[in-house]
């Protein structure tokens, strides 16, 4: 006999009881409901609660509440509690998706369910409200007419500089003239990098001439065949004739005038080849500033045979390296043929716009036979050489067929040499190796497996890949140097004040520790347990990351807040002086490390995976890339003494939640951080680099 529905026979809840009894009582805002008629008019029953209806966010009575679309496309005002997702929060109710710890409408097809919403560059639906002058925008329709969206900001349009507020030049972007603010104009040592198509000349972002010696705006004049200057700026300046361009001897110019600075050839700028788009800020450009500004995101091509990837910053460009294991191909992208190959594909990007300069291209074939390949990290020497550390298989995809290798590339990305760092059969997990540029060498580390036990091996290499010495196993709190045998994130190395620190997980407890070594690899003191940590990936543990500062080390890991006992991402400063200074508590003998009190970030745990966090140093402070459960990657930064920090700042988001195949990496070149995220669901790598603001 079929059992009748409970809802047909029994009133189990207050809502159903009211419905069964025929009660006309309606629910107020926030009441739990089943259908619209349960709520007081004009409230709508969405997400199982009575909501205020809306067409856009300004319809919502509570400031800050966004208007989101429910499953049927009806807009309702979303409460702060409903918006929260991610760690220790309930999952979003369809059709909302968790992005950067917030439940939002997404637009994979480019369109949004509410007509008043627009699909932004991150694939998230946002209100199509109009912005005033200076507002952050994505496209012209974001700005109030007749403002134009250029440099991601709403600008006043212009034909010549006379149309702009005093002192603001009219510059061309996509052949539209906009008034350039003083902050946007500053570049070089005194400002941020110029945004394409502008280039940096005499510390000012300017338009350059076309190959035919013309300019995009009718009121601009090409000076010296190089730089476009507004004709009104040349009025009364006898040093320029608008055609020959050169003033003659030393320029006779006012300081700060772009036109006066282009006194070719005496100034040294005598051809278009001498003026190139800005690269990343020079070393030291961020002195005294926290590197909190990240520019445009570069996104590599996707390939279903990509397994992993990393992004790096060089003096002139962004580079992504993706590991390819599959059929042979001829162009670095499209598979063809029946034989398999291990290969590393490189793709070049403009560092200002993030735009690709072309298709991925294969580097010389990586080690292995196509059975499997995983990039685990990369580092860049100050002179431009690059080291990539990867796991490669020969004879099948079983873990017993993997070894760890280092590929050393010169400035032109030509392969200098490939070095086998861990022998075949001794690389158990293919995700616990690292490389950093530390104290004048590439320093590599890797988990090695032998006879059922695991240790961490270190090695030093010159910029050209020459062997500068290695040690078979770092000392740990285990007498034999053993570390945890699970597939976890460990083995990262940092340097500060003549000391190295290595992060690992205890063999028995799975809790994170730091081992401190001297320049010869000898242990200093005893391994330091990181306080308030949690163990096991299932409990939120599973990784430990470390980076050096001018005065010590910062370790990042999951744990429990000392004050609130909440699940948190923790950061602990370890002084290399033993003084316990830097705004943290600690104690220790002179010359020995002193460990401080953990700082707990709000927002729950980081994702407990293999590549959940990576650390690097800019020579003063420590930066970290951290992967969160919602799939986003955030940047953290700590000062040299550990006393101040930058709270997690989202650099990337992705539509999918984090998995163990996602990789968060960070490198540093010339004092600037490059953060990258390999998405295993999308089979591609994203990257962005830090810069400075005025």
C-alpha positions as CSV (number, residue, x, y, z in Angstrom):
1,X,0.0,0.0,0.0
2,X,1.3,3.4,-0.9
3,X,2.0,5.7,2.1
4,X,0.2,9.0,1.7
5,X,2.2,12.2,1.8
6,X,2.7,13.6,5.3
7,X,1.9,17.1,4.0
8,X,-1.5,15.8,2.8
9,X,-2.5,14.4,6.2
10,X,-0.6,16.1,9.0
11,X,0.3,19.7,9.8
12,X,3.9,19.4,11.1
13,X,5.1,22.9,11.0
14,X,3.7,26.3,11.9
15,X,3.6,27.2,8.2
16,X,1.9,24.0,7.1
17,X,-0.4,24.1,10.1
18,X,-1.6,27.6,9.1
19,X,-2.2,26.3,5.6
20,X,-4.1,23.2,6.8
21,X,-6.2,25.1,9.2
22,X,-7.1,27.7,6.7
23,X,-5.6,30.5,8.8
24,X,-5.1,33.8,6.9
25,X,-2.1,34.9,9.0
26,X,0.7,36.1,6.8
27,X,4.4,36.1,7.6
28,X,6.6,39.2,8.0
29,X,10.0,39.8,6.5
30,X,12.4,36.9,7.3
31,X,9.6,34.4,8.1
32,X,10.2,30.8,7.0
33,X,7.9,30.2,4.0
34,X,7.0,27.7,1.3
35,X,5.2,29.9,-1.3
36,X,4.5,33.6,-1.9
37,X,1.0,33.5,-0.4
38,X,2.6,32.6,3.0
39,X,4.2,36.1,3.1
40,X,2.6,39.5,3.6
41,X,2.1,41.3,0.3
42,X,4.3,42.5,-1.4
43,X,6.9,40.2,0.2
44,X,8.1,37.2,-1.9
45,X,9.0,33.7,-0.7
46,X,12.5,33.1,-2.0
47,X,15.2,30.9,-0.6
48,X,12.6,29.6,1.9
49,X,12.2,33.0,3.6
50,X,10.0,36.1,3.0
51,X,11.9,38.8,1.2
52,X,11.5,42.3,0.0
53,X,11.2,42.3,-3.8
54,X,13.5,44.5,-5.8
55,X,14.7,45.4,-9.3
56,X,18.1,46.7,-8.3
57,X,20.0,47.1,-5.0
58,X,18.9,50.7,-4.4
59,X,15.3,49.3,-4.0
60,X,16.4,47.5,-0.8
61,X,15.6,49.2,2.5
62,X,18.8,48.1,4.3
63,X,21.9,49.9,3.0
64,X,24.4,47.4,1.6
65,X,21.9,44.6,0.9
66,X,22.2,43.6,-2.8
67,X,19.3,42.7,-5.1
68,X,19.8,39.1,-6.3
69,X,17.7,36.9,-8.6
70,X,16.0,33.7,-7.3
71,X,15.5,30.6,-9.4
72,X,12.5,32.1,-11.2
73,X,14.3,35.3,-12.0
74,X,12.5,37.4,-9.4
75,X,14.7,39.9,-7.6
76,X,14.8,40.0,-3.8
77,X,17.0,41.8,-1.2
78,X,19.6,39.5,0.2
79,X,20.5,39.7,3.9
80,X,24.1,39.6,5.1
81,X,23.5,36.2,6.7
82,X,22.2,34.8,3.4
83,X,25.1,36.3,1.5
84,X,27.9,34.6,3.6
85,X,29.3,31.4,2.3
86,X,32.6,29.4,2.3
87,X,34.3,28.1,5.4
88,X,31.9,27.3,8.3
89,X,29.0,28.8,6.4
90,X,26.0,27.1,4.7
91,X,26.1,26.5,1.0
92,X,24.5,29.0,-1.4
93,X,21.0,28.2,-2.5
94,X,20.6,27.7,-6.3
95,X,21.0,29.7,-8.5
96,X,23.4,31.6,-6.4
97,X,27.1,30.6,-6.4
98,X,29.8,31.2,-3.8
99,X,32.4,33.7,-5.1
100,X,34.9,35.2,-2.7
101,X,32.8,34.1,0.3
102,X,29.6,35.7,-1.0
103,X,26.6,34.1,-2.6
104,X,26.0,35.9,-6.0
105,X,24.4,35.5,-9.3
106,X,26.8,34.5,-12.0
107,X,26.7,34.9,-15.8
108,X,28.5,32.1,-17.6
109,X,26.6,33.0,-20.8
110,X,27.4,36.7,-20.4
111,X,23.8,37.7,-19.5
112,X,22.2,38.2,-16.1
113,X,18.7,37.2,-14.8
114,X,17.9,40.8,-13.8
115,X,17.6,43.4,-16.5
116,X,19.2,46.0,-14.2
117,X,22.4,43.9,-13.8
118,X,25.5,43.6,-15.9
119,X,28.0,40.7,-16.2
120,X,31.3,42.1,-15.0
121,X,34.8,40.9,-16.0
122,X,34.8,38.2,-13.2
123,X,31.5,36.6,-14.5
124,X,29.5,38.0,-11.6
125,X,26.2,39.9,-12.0
126,X,26.4,43.5,-10.6
127,X,24.0,46.4,-10.6
128,X,24.1,48.4,-13.7
129,X,24.2,51.6,-11.8
130,X,25.9,54.6,-13.4
131,X,29.1,55.9,-11.9
132,X,30.3,59.5,-11.5
133,X,33.7,60.9,-12.4
134,X,36.4,58.7,-10.8
135,X,34.2,55.7,-10.3
136,X,35.7,52.2,-10.8
137,X,34.2,50.8,-14.1
138,X,34.5,48.0,-16.6
139,X,32.8,49.6,-19.7
140,X,31.4,52.9,-20.8
141,X,27.8,52.0,-19.8
142,X,29.0,51.8,-16.2
143,X,29.5,55.6,-16.2
144,X,27.1,58.5,-16.3
145,X,26.9,60.0,-19.8
146,X,29.1,61.5,-21.3
147,X,31.8,60.0,-19.1
148,X,34.0,57.3,-20.7
149,X,35.4,54.2,-18.9
150,X,39.2,54.2,-19.5
151,X,41.9,52.8,-17.2
152,X,39.0,51.1,-15.3
153,X,37.9,54.6,-14.2
154,X,35.1,57.0,-15.4
155,X,36.8,59.9,-17.1
156,X,35.8,63.2,-18.7
157,X,36.1,63.0,-22.5
158,X,38.1,65.6,-24.4
159,X,39.3,66.5,-27.9
160,X,42.3,68.5,-26.6
161,X,43.9,69.5,-23.3
162,X,41.9,72.8,-23.3
163,X,38.8,70.7,-22.6
164,X,40.3,69.4,-19.3
165,X,40.7,70.8,-15.9
166,X,43.8,72.9,-15.6
167,X,47.0,70.8,-15.7
168,X,45.3,67.6,-17.0
169,X,46.4,66.6,-20.5
170,X,44.1,65.0,-23.0
171,X,45.3,61.5,-23.9
172,X,44.1,58.9,-26.4
173,X,42.8,55.5,-25.3
174,X,41.2,53.4,-28.1
175,X,41.1,56.7,-30.1
176,X,38.9,58.3,-27.5
177,X,40.3,61.3,-25.7
178,X,40.1,61.5,-21.9
179,X,41.4,63.8,-19.3
180,X,44.4,62.2,-17.5
181,X,44.7,62.8,-13.8
182,X,48.0,63.6,-12.1
183,X,48.0,60.2,-10.4
184,X,47.5,58.4,-13.7
185,X,50.2,60.4,-15.4
186,X,52.9,59.6,-12.9
187,X,55.1,56.6,-13.7
188,X,58.6,55.3,-13.2
189,X,60.2,55.6,-9.8
190,X,57.5,58.0,-8.6
191,X,54.4,56.2,-9.7
192,X,52.8,53.0,-10.9
193,X,53.3,51.4,-14.3
194,X,51.5,53.0,-17.3
195,X,48.4,51.3,-18.7
196,X,48.5,50.4,-22.4
197,X,48.6,52.2,-24.8
198,X,50.4,54.8,-22.8
199,X,54.1,54.5,-22.2
200,X,56.4,56.0,-19.6
201,X,58.7,58.9,-20.8
202,X,60.4,61.2,-18.3
203,X,58.2,59.8,-15.5
204,X,55.0,60.6,-17.4
205,X,52.5,58.3,-19.1
206,X,52.1,59.5,-22.7
207,X,50.8,58.5,-26.1
208,X,53.5,57.5,-28.6
209,X,53.4,58.1,-32.3
210,X,52.3,55.5,-34.8
211,X,54.8,53.8,-37.1
212,X,53.9,56.5,-39.7
213,X,54.6,59.4,-37.4
214,X,51.0,60.3,-36.7
215,X,48.9,60.6,-33.5
216,X,45.5,59.3,-32.6
217,X,44.0,62.6,-31.7
218,X,43.7,65.4,-34.2
219,X,45.1,68.0,-31.8
220,X,48.2,66.0,-31.0
221,X,51.5,66.5,-32.7
222,X,54.2,63.8,-33.1
223,X,57.5,65.1,-31.5
224,X,60.7,63.6,-32.6
225,X,58.9,60.7,-34.3
226,X,58.3,59.4,-30.8
227,X,55.8,61.1,-28.5
228,X,52.4,62.6,-29.1
229,X,52.0,66.0,-27.4
230,X,48.8,68.2,-27.4
231,X,49.3,71.1,-29.8
232,X,48.2,73.5,-27.1
233,X,51.1,72.4,-25.0
234,X,53.5,73.5,-27.7
235,X,52.0,77.0,-28.1
236,X,54.6,79.6,-27.2
237,X,57.4,76.9,-27.0
238,X,59.9,77.9,-29.7
239,X,62.0,74.9,-29.1
240,X,59.7,72.7,-31.3
241,X,58.6,73.1,-34.8
242,X,56.1,70.2,-34.8
243,X,57.8,68.5,-37.7
244,X,61.5,68.0,-37.1
245,X,60.8,67.7,-33.4
246,X,64.1,68.5,-31.9
247,X,64.8,71.7,-30.1
248,X,68.5,71.6,-30.6
249,X,71.1,71.6,-27.9
250,X,70.1,70.7,-24.4
251,X,66.4,71.3,-24.6
252,X,66.0,74.6,-22.8
253,X,62.9,73.1,-21.2
254,X,60.8,73.5,-18.1
255,X,61.0,70.6,-15.7
256,X,58.0,68.3,-15.9
257,X,56.9,69.2,-19.5
258,X,56.8,66.0,-21.6
259,X,57.3,68.1,-24.8
260,X,60.4,69.7,-23.2
261,X,61.8,66.3,-22.3
262,X,61.6,65.0,-25.9
263,X,64.6,66.9,-27.1
264,X,65.8,64.2,-29.6
265,X,68.4,63.2,-30.2
266,X,70.1,65.0,-27.3
267,X,67.9,63.4,-24.7
268,X,68.7,59.9,-26.0
269,X,65.2,59.2,-27.2
270,X,65.9,59.3,-30.9
271,X,63.7,56.5,-32.3
272,X,60.5,54.7,-31.6
273,X,62.5,51.7,-30.6
274,X,63.7,53.6,-27.5
275,X,60.3,54.0,-26.1
276,X,58.6,50.8,-24.8
277,X,55.6,50.1,-22.7
278,X,56.3,50.1,-18.9
279,X,57.2,46.9,-17.3
280,X,56.8,46.2,-13.6
281,X,58.0,48.9,-11.2
282,X,61.7,48.9,-10.7
283,X,63.2,47.4,-7.6
284,X,62.7,49.7,-4.7
285,X,59.8,51.5,-6.3
286,X,57.5,50.3,-3.5
287,X,59.8,51.4,-0.7
288,X,57.8,52.3,2.3
289,X,54.6,50.9,0.8
290,X,52.7,47.7,1.3
291,X,52.4,46.0,-2.1
292,X,48.6,46.0,-2.0
293,X,47.9,46.9,-5.6
294,X,47.6,44.1,-8.2
295,X,47.2,45.0,-11.9
296,X,45.6,43.3,-14.8
297,X,45.2,39.5,-14.7
298,X,46.8,37.4,-17.4
299,X,45.0,34.1,-18.3
300,X,46.8,31.3,-20.2
301,X,45.1,29.3,-22.9
302,X,43.3,26.2,-21.7
303,X,44.2,22.6,-22.7
304,X,42.6,19.5,-21.4
305,X,46.1,17.9,-21.2
306,X,47.4,20.6,-18.9
307,X,47.9,19.2,-15.4
308,X,49.4,22.1,-13.4
309,X,51.0,25.5,-13.9
310,X,52.7,28.6,-12.5
311,X,53.2,32.2,-13.4
312,X,56.3,34.4,-13.1
313,X,57.2,38.0,-13.6
314,X,60.3,39.1,-15.5
315,X,61.8,42.5,-16.3
316,X,59.6,42.8,-19.4
317,X,56.6,40.5,-19.2
318,X,54.4,37.9,-17.5
319,X,55.1,34.3,-18.3
320,X,52.8,31.3,-17.6
321,X,54.3,27.8,-17.6
322,X,51.8,24.9,-17.9
323,X,52.6,21.2,-17.7
324,X,51.4,19.2,-20.7
325,X,51.2,15.4,-20.6
326,X,49.5,13.8,-23.6
327,X,49.6,13.4,-27.4
328,X,52.3,15.2,-29.3
329,X,51.5,18.5,-30.9
330,X,53.2,21.0,-33.1
331,X,52.2,24.4,-31.7
332,X,52.2,24.0,-28.0
333,X,48.4,23.8,-27.9
334,X,46.6,21.4,-30.1
335,X,47.2,17.7,-29.6
336,X,48.0,15.6,-32.6
337,X,49.5,12.2,-33.1
338,X,49.4,9.0,-31.2
339,X,52.6,9.1,-29.2
340,X,52.6,10.9,-25.8
341,X,55.0,13.5,-24.5
342,X,55.8,15.4,-21.3
343,X,56.2,19.1,-22.2
344,X,56.2,22.5,-20.5
345,X,54.3,25.2,-22.5
346,X,55.2,28.9,-22.0
347,X,52.9,31.8,-22.9
348,X,53.9,35.5,-23.0
349,X,51.8,38.4,-21.7
350,X,52.0,42.2,-21.7
351,X,52.6,43.0,-18.0
352,X,50.4,46.2,-18.2
353,X,47.3,45.0,-20.0
354,X,47.6,41.2,-19.2
355,X,46.9,40.5,-22.9
356,X,48.5,37.5,-24.5
357,X,51.3,38.1,-27.0
358,X,50.5,34.8,-28.8
359,X,49.8,31.2,-28.5
360,X,51.6,28.9,-26.0
361,X,54.9,27.6,-27.2
362,X,56.6,24.4,-26.1
363,X,59.9,24.6,-24.2
364,X,62.4,21.8,-24.9
365,X,60.7,18.5,-24.0
366,X,60.6,17.9,-20.2
367,X,61.8,14.7,-18.6
368,X,59.6,11.6,-18.7
369,X,57.8,9.9,-21.5
370,X,54.3,11.5,-21.4
371,X,53.0,9.3,-18.6
372,X,52.6,12.3,-16.3
373,X,54.0,15.8,-15.5
374,X,53.3,18.2,-12.7
375,X,54.9,21.7,-12.2
376,X,55.4,22.4,-8.5
377,X,56.9,25.8,-8.6
378,X,59.3,28.3,-10.2
379,X,61.7,31.1,-9.2
380,X,63.4,33.9,-11.0
381,X,67.0,35.1,-10.3
382,X,67.7,38.9,-10.2
383,X,69.6,38.5,-13.5
384,X,66.6,36.9,-15.2
385,X,67.3,33.2,-15.2
386,X,64.4,30.9,-14.3
387,X,64.2,27.6,-12.4
388,X,61.2,25.4,-12.7
389,X,60.8,22.4,-10.5
390,X,58.5,19.5,-11.6
391,X,57.6,15.9,-11.2
392,X,57.8,13.7,-14.3
393,X,56.9,10.0,-14.9
394,X,58.6,7.4,-17.0
395,X,57.0,4.0,-17.7
396,X,53.4,4.8,-16.4
397,X,51.5,7.1,-14.2
398,X,52.0,5.1,-10.9
399,X,53.8,7.0,-8.1
400,X,56.7,4.6,-8.3
401,X,57.5,5.9,-11.7
402,X,58.0,9.6,-10.8
403,X,61.1,11.6,-10.1
404,X,61.7,15.3,-9.4
405,X,63.6,17.5,-11.9
406,X,64.8,21.1,-12.2
407,X,64.8,22.9,-15.6
408,X,67.1,26.0,-15.7
409,X,66.3,28.6,-18.4
410,X,68.3,31.6,-19.5
411,X,66.9,35.1,-20.1
412,X,65.8,34.1,-23.5
413,X,64.0,30.9,-22.1
414,X,66.6,28.7,-23.7
415,X,67.2,25.5,-21.6
416,X,70.6,25.7,-19.8
417,X,70.3,22.3,-18.3
418,X,67.9,19.8,-16.7
419,X,68.9,18.3,-13.3
420,X,67.3,15.3,-11.7
421,X,66.8,16.2,-8.1
422,X,64.9,13.1,-6.8
423,X,65.4,9.7,-8.4
424,X,62.6,7.8,-10.1
425,X,60.5,5.9,-7.6
426,X,61.4,8.3,-4.7
427,X,58.8,11.0,-5.5
428,X,55.7,9.6,-3.9
429,X,53.2,12.4,-4.3
430,X,54.3,14.7,-7.2
431,X,53.3,17.8,-5.2
432,X,55.8,18.4,-2.4
433,X,58.7,20.1,-4.1
434,X,59.6,23.8,-4.2
435,X,62.2,26.2,-5.6
436,X,63.1,29.7,-4.4
437,X,65.8,32.3,-5.1
438,X,67.4,32.7,-1.7
439,X,70.7,34.3,-0.7
440,X,72.2,34.2,-4.1
441,X,71.2,30.7,-5.2
442,X,68.2,28.7,-6.4
443,X,67.3,26.6,-3.3
444,X,65.2,23.5,-4.1
445,X,63.4,21.2,-1.7
446,X,61.5,18.0,-2.1
447,X,59.9,15.2,-0.1
448,X,61.7,11.9,-0.8
449,X,60.4,8.4,-0.1
450,X,62.5,5.5,0.9
451,X,61.7,2.2,2.6
452,X,58.4,3.5,3.9
453,X,59.7,6.8,5.3
454,X,59.8,10.3,4.1
455,X,62.4,13.0,4.5
456,X,62.9,16.5,3.0
457,X,66.0,17.0,0.8
458,X,67.5,20.5,0.1
459,X,69.7,21.5,-2.7
460,X,71.5,24.8,-3.8
461,X,72.1,25.7,-7.4
462,X,73.7,28.7,-9.2
463,X,71.7,30.9,-11.6
464,X,73.0,28.7,-14.4
465,X,71.9,25.5,-12.6
466,X,75.4,24.6,-11.5
467,X,75.3,22.4,-8.3
468,X,76.2,24.5,-5.2
469,X,75.7,21.6,-2.7
470,X,72.8,19.6,-1.2
471,X,71.8,17.7,1.9
472,X,70.1,14.4,1.9
473,X,67.6,15.1,4.8
474,X,67.0,18.1,6.9
475,X,66.9,17.5,10.7
476,X,63.4,17.5,12.3
477,X,62.0,16.7,15.7
478,X,62.3,13.0,14.6
479,X,65.7,11.5,15.4
480,X,65.9,10.2,11.8
481,X,64.6,13.4,10.2
482,X,61.3,11.8,9.2
483,X,58.3,13.9,8.3
484,X,54.6,13.3,7.8
485,X,53.8,10.6,5.2
486,X,50.4,11.9,4.0
487,X,49.9,13.9,0.8
488,X,50.2,17.4,2.4
489,X,51.8,20.8,1.7
490,X,55.2,20.9,3.3
491,X,58.9,21.4,2.5
492,X,58.9,25.1,1.7
493,X,62.2,27.0,2.5
494,X,62.8,30.6,3.5
495,X,65.9,32.7,4.3
496,X,66.6,35.5,6.8
497,X,69.6,36.9,8.5
498,X,72.0,34.1,7.6
499,X,69.5,31.4,8.5
500,X,67.2,29.1,6.6
501,X,63.7,27.9,7.8
502,X,62.0,24.8,6.5
503,X,58.3,24.1,7.1
504,X,57.2,20.5,7.6
505,X,54.5,18.4,9.3
506,X,55.4,16.1,12.2
507,X,55.5,12.5,11.3
508,X,53.2,11.3,14.1
509,X,51.0,14.3,15.0
510,X,50.8,15.9,11.6
511,X,51.2,19.3,13.2
512,X,53.3,22.0,11.5
513,X,56.9,22.8,12.6
514,X,59.8,24.9,11.5
515,X,63.4,23.7,11.4
516,X,66.0,26.5,11.5
517,X,69.4,25.9,9.7
518,X,72.6,27.8,9.4
519,X,74.4,28.6,6.2
520,X,76.0,25.1,6.2
521,X,72.7,23.3,6.8
522,X,73.4,22.6,10.4
523,X,70.4,22.8,12.8
524,X,70.1,25.8,15.1
525,X,68.4,25.0,18.3
526,X,65.5,22.6,18.1
527,X,62.5,22.4,15.7
528,X,59.7,24.9,16.6
529,X,56.1,23.7,16.8
530,X,53.8,26.3,15.4
531,X,51.2,27.2,18.1
532,X,47.5,26.7,17.9
533,X,47.7,24.6,14.7
534,X,45.3,21.9,13.7
535,X,46.3,18.6,12.1
536,X,45.0,16.4,9.3
537,X,43.5,17.7,6.1
538,X,40.0,16.5,7.2
539,X,40.3,18.8,10.3
540,X,41.6,21.8,8.3
541,X,45.3,21.1,8.6
542,X,47.4,19.7,5.8
543,X,49.9,22.5,4.9
544,X,52.5,24.9,6.3
545,X,54.1,27.7,4.4
546,X,57.0,30.0,5.3
547,X,58.7,33.1,4.0
548,X,61.5,35.3,5.2
549,X,61.6,39.0,6.2
550,X,64.4,41.4,7.1
551,X,64.1,40.3,10.8
552,X,62.8,36.7,10.8
553,X,60.3,34.4,9.3
554,X,56.5,34.3,9.0
555,X,54.7,30.9,8.9
556,X,51.2,30.5,7.6
557,X,48.9,27.5,8.4
558,X,45.4,26.6,9.6
559,X,44.6,26.6,13.2
560,X,42.4,27.9,16.1
561,X,42.3,31.5,17.0
562,X,43.9,32.0,20.4
563,X,41.3,34.5,21.4
564,X,38.0,33.4,19.8
565,X,38.8,29.6,19.3
566,X,37.4,30.0,15.9
567,X,38.7,28.0,12.9
568,X,41.2,30.5,11.3
569,X,44.1,30.9,9.0
570,X,47.0,31.7,11.3
571,X,50.3,33.6,10.9
572,X,53.2,33.4,13.3
573,X,56.3,35.5,13.3
574,X,59.6,33.9,14.2
575,X,62.4,36.3,15.1
576,X,65.9,35.2,13.9
577,X,67.4,37.3,16.7
578,X,66.0,35.5,19.7
579,X,64.8,38.8,21.1
580,X,61.0,38.2,20.8
581,X,60.6,41.8,19.5
582,X,58.4,43.0,16.6
583,X,55.2,43.3,18.5
584,X,54.9,39.6,19.2
585,X,55.6,37.7,22.4
586,X,58.5,35.3,22.4
587,X,61.6,34.3,24.1
588,X,64.8,32.6,23.2
589,X,68.6,32.6,23.6
590,X,70.7,35.0,21.6
591,X,71.2,33.7,18.0
592,X,68.3,31.3,18.3
593,X,64.8,31.7,16.8
594,X,62.1,33.1,19.0
595,X,58.5,32.3,18.2
596,X,55.6,34.8,18.6
597,X,51.9,34.6,19.3
598,X,49.8,33.6,16.2
599,X,47.7,36.2,14.5
600,X,44.3,34.8,13.4
601,X,42.6,36.1,10.2
602,X,38.8,36.1,10.0
603,X,37.1,34.1,7.3
604,X,37.8,30.6,8.4
605,X,40.4,28.1,7.2
606,X,42.4,28.2,4.0
607,X,41.7,25.3,1.7
608,X,43.6,22.3,3.3
609,X,45.4,21.1,0.1
610,X,48.8,20.4,-1.4
611,X,49.3,23.8,-3.0
612,X,47.1,25.8,-0.6
613,X,49.7,28.5,0.2
614,X,53.1,29.7,-1.0
615,X,55.4,32.3,0.5
616,X,58.1,34.6,-0.9
617,X,60.1,37.7,0.2
618,X,60.6,41.1,-1.3
619,X,63.8,41.5,0.8
620,X,61.9,43.4,3.5
621,X,58.6,41.7,4.2
622,X,56.9,38.4,3.4
623,X,54.1,37.8,0.9
624,X,51.8,34.8,0.6
625,X,49.4,33.4,-1.9
626,X,46.6,31.6,-0.2
627,X,43.9,29.3,-1.7
628,X,40.5,29.4,0.0
629,X,37.7,26.8,-0.2
630,X,35.6,28.9,-2.6
631,X,38.4,28.6,-5.1
632,X,39.7,32.2,-4.7
633,X,43.3,33.1,-4.1
634,X,44.2,36.0,-1.7
635,X,47.5,37.8,-1.0
636,X,48.8,38.4,2.5
637,X,51.8,40.6,3.4
638,X,53.8,41.1,6.6
639,X,56.3,43.8,7.5
640,X,59.9,43.0,8.2
641,X,59.4,42.8,11.9
642,X,56.1,41.0,11.7
643,X,54.3,43.8,13.6
644,X,52.0,44.8,10.8
645,X,50.2,42.9,8.1
646,X,47.9,43.3,5.1
647,X,44.6,41.4,5.6
648,X,43.8,38.8,2.9
649,X,43.2,40.6,-0.4
650,X,41.5,38.6,-3.2
651,X,43.6,38.5,-6.4
652,X,41.7,35.8,-8.3
653,X,38.3,34.1,-8.2
654,X,37.1,31.1,-10.2
655,X,33.6,29.7,-10.6
656,X,34.5,26.3,-9.1
657,X,35.3,25.5,-5.5
658,X,38.9,24.7,-4.7
659,X,40.2,21.1,-5.2
660,X,43.5,19.4,-4.5
661,X,44.4,19.9,-8.2
662,X,44.4,23.7,-7.8
663,X,47.7,25.4,-7.3
664,X,48.4,28.8,-5.5
665,X,51.9,30.0,-6.2
666,X,53.9,33.2,-5.5
667,X,57.3,34.4,-6.8
668,X,59.2,37.7,-6.5
669,X,61.2,39.6,-9.0
670,X,62.8,43.0,-8.4
671,X,60.8,43.5,-5.3
672,X,57.4,42.8,-6.9
673,X,55.2,39.7,-6.2
674,X,53.7,37.6,-8.9
675,X,50.7,35.5,-7.7
676,X,49.3,32.7,-9.8
677,X,46.5,30.2,-9.7
678,X,46.3,27.0,-11.7
679,X,42.7,25.9,-12.0
680,X,42.3,22.2,-12.4
681,X,38.7,22.5,-13.5
682,X,39.6,25.0,-16.3
683,X,43.0,23.6,-17.1
684,X,44.7,27.0,-17.2
685,X,46.8,29.4,-15.2
686,X,46.0,33.0,-14.1
687,X,48.6,35.4,-12.8
688,X,48.9,39.1,-11.7
689,X,51.7,41.1,-10.2
690,X,51.9,43.7,-7.4
691,X,52.8,47.3,-7.9
692,X,52.7,50.6,-6.2
693,X,50.2,53.5,-5.9
694,X,51.1,57.1,-5.4
